[in-house]
Amino acid sequence: MKLLTQYHEFLRQLPIKWFIPVITVLTFVILVPFIPFFYVLDKIAGPMGGPTGIDSLPFFMKILSISVIVPIVETFVLQWVPIKFLRYHFNWSSFKIILASAILFGLSHYYSIAHIIRGFIIGIILADAFVLQEEKQGSPFWIVTAIHGLRNTISLVLLY
């Protein structure tokens, strides 16, 4: 618990110009310990799969949709709405709110069980970033959208 408190304090102190890249990198690094699990899951349950229809788009449209449109929509539907709703209507703790948002984020990536798990893990990081920025009275929606968009852009470039 002390480590988590130190982690949050470190993130609270970061200016936005560092917060966004640090959290973006964290969304990749956090998955590293799970690589063997995903490898085994891939052998048992089949390939991870991914969103359909994206491959047929021109590269510019892929970038626009995956790096701009999807992060805006997902941040609104999977972070902003549940976090605001649960906090103001049920007064849930930050932990419960982050967990609920992460579950929704994971389930929205239903392409495979591996995608759901990966989405849940990344969803924890994104929801936590949202809550941290909300507590700092920053712009959590746009900051998390930027993190999500940057992450998706890096993933897209690495895949193509």
C-alpha positions in Angstrom: 0.0 0.0 0.0 2.9 2.3 0.8 4.3 1.8 -2.7 0.9 2.7 -4.3 0.8 5.9 -2.2 4.3 6.8 -3.3 3.4 6.1 -6.9 0.3 8.4 -6.7 2.3 11.1 -5.0 5.0 10.9 -7.7 2.3 11.2 -10.4 0.5 14.1 -8.6 3.7 16.0 -8.7 4.3 15.6 -12.4 3.5 18.5 -14.7 1.2 17.5 -17.6 4.0 17.6 -20.1 5.6 14.7 -18.2 2.4 13.1 -16.9 1.1 12.2 -20.4 4.2 10.4 -21.6 4.9 8.7 -18.3 1.4 7.3 -18.1 1.6 6.3 -21.8 4.8 4.4 -21.3 3.3 2.8 -18.2 0.4 1.4 -20.3 3.0 -0.6 -22.2 5.3 -1.5 -19.4 2.6 -2.7 -17.1 1.8 -5.5 -19.7 5.4 -6.8 -19.8 5.0 -9.3 -16.8 1.8 -10.6 -18.6 3.6 -11.5 -21.8 4.1 -15.2 -20.9 0.4 -15.4 -19.8 -0.8 -13.9 -23.1 1.5 -16.3 -25.0 0.0 -19.3 -23.2 -3.5 -17.9 -23.6 -2.8 -17.4 -27.3 -1.9 -21.1 -27.6 -5.0 -22.3 -25.6 -7.7 -19.9 -26.8 -6.4 -18.8 -30.2 -5.0 -15.5 -31.5 -5.8 -12.3 -29.7 -7.6 -10.8 -32.7 -8.5 -7.2 -32.8 -10.9 -4.7 -34.2 -12.4 -5.7 -37.6 -12.6 -3.4 -40.5 -9.6 -1.3 -39.6 -7.3 -3.1 -41.9 -9.3 -2.1 -45.0 -9.0 1.6 -44.2 -6.3 3.9 -45.7 -3.4 4.5 -43.3 -4.5 8.2 -42.7 -8.0 7.0 -41.7 -6.6 4.3 -39.4 -4.6 7.0 -37.6 -7.6 9.4 -37.5 -10.0 6.7 -36.1 -7.6 4.9 -33.8 -5.7 7.9 -32.5 -8.4 10.5 -32.3 -12.0 9.3 -32.6 -11.7 6.1 -30.6 -9.9 7.7 -27.7 -12.4 10.5 -27.5 -15.4 8.1 -27.6 -13.8 5.6 -25.2 -12.7 8.2 -22.7 -16.1 9.7 -22.6 -18.1 6.4 -22.4 -15.6 4.3 -20.4 -14.0 6.8 -18.1 -15.9 10.1 -17.9 -19.4 8.7 -17.7 -18.9 5.9 -15.2 -16.4 7.9 -13.0 -18.6 11.0 -12.8 -21.8 8.9 -12.4 -20.5 6.6 -9.7 -18.7 9.4 -7.8 -21.6 11.8 -7.7 -24.6 9.5 -7.5 -23.2 6.7 -5.3 -20.2 8.4 -3.7 -18.0 5.4 -4.4 -14.4 5.4 -3.4 -11.7 6.1 -6.0 -10.7 2.4 -5.8 -14.2 1.1 -6.7 -14.6 3.7 -9.4 -11.3 2.8 -11.0 -12.1 -0.9 -10.9 -15.6 -0.4 -12.4 -14.2 1.8 -15.2 -11.4 -0.7 -15.9 -13.9 -3.6 -16.1 -16.0 -1.6 -18.6 -12.9 -0.8 -20.6 -11.8 -4.4 -20.6 -15.2 -5.7 -21.6 -15.4 -3.1 -24.5 -12.3 -4.8 -26.0 -14.2 -8.1 -26.5 -12.2 -9.3 -29.5 -10.8 -12.1 -27.4 -10.2 -13.1 -23.7 -6.6 -11.8 -24.0 -7.9 -8.4 -25.3 -10.4 -8.2 -22.4 -7.7 -8.8 -19.9 -5.2 -6.5 -21.6 -8.0 -3.9 -21.8 -8.8 -4.3 -18.1 -5.1 -3.7 -17.1 -4.8 -0.7 -19.4 -8.2 0.5 -18.2 -6.9 0.6 -14.6 -4.1 2.9 -15.7 -6.4 5.2 -17.7 -9.1 5.4 -15.0 -6.4 6.0 -12.3 -5.0 8.8 -14.5 -8.5 10.2 -14.9 -9.1 10.2 -11.1 -5.7 11.7 -10.3 -6.3 14.5 -12.8 -9.8 15.0 -11.5 -8.4 15.4 -7.9 -5.8 17.9 -9.2 -8.7 19.8 -10.8 -7.0 19.4 -14.1 -8.6 18.4 -17.4 -9.0 14.6 -16.9 -11.0 14.0 -20.0 -8.5 15.6 -22.4 -5.5 14.3 -20.6 -6.7 10.7 -20.7 -7.8 11.1 -24.3 -4.3 12.3 -25.1 -2.7 9.4 -23.3 -5.1 6.9 -25.0 -4.5 8.5 -28.4 -0.8 8.5 -28.0 -0.8 4.9 -26.9 -3.0 3.8 -29.8 -0.8 5.8 -32.2 2.4 4.0 -30.9 0.7 0.6 -31.1 -0.5 1.3 -34.7 2.9 2.4 -35.8 4.5 -0.6 -34.2 2.0 -3.0 -35.9 2.4 -1.5 -39.4 
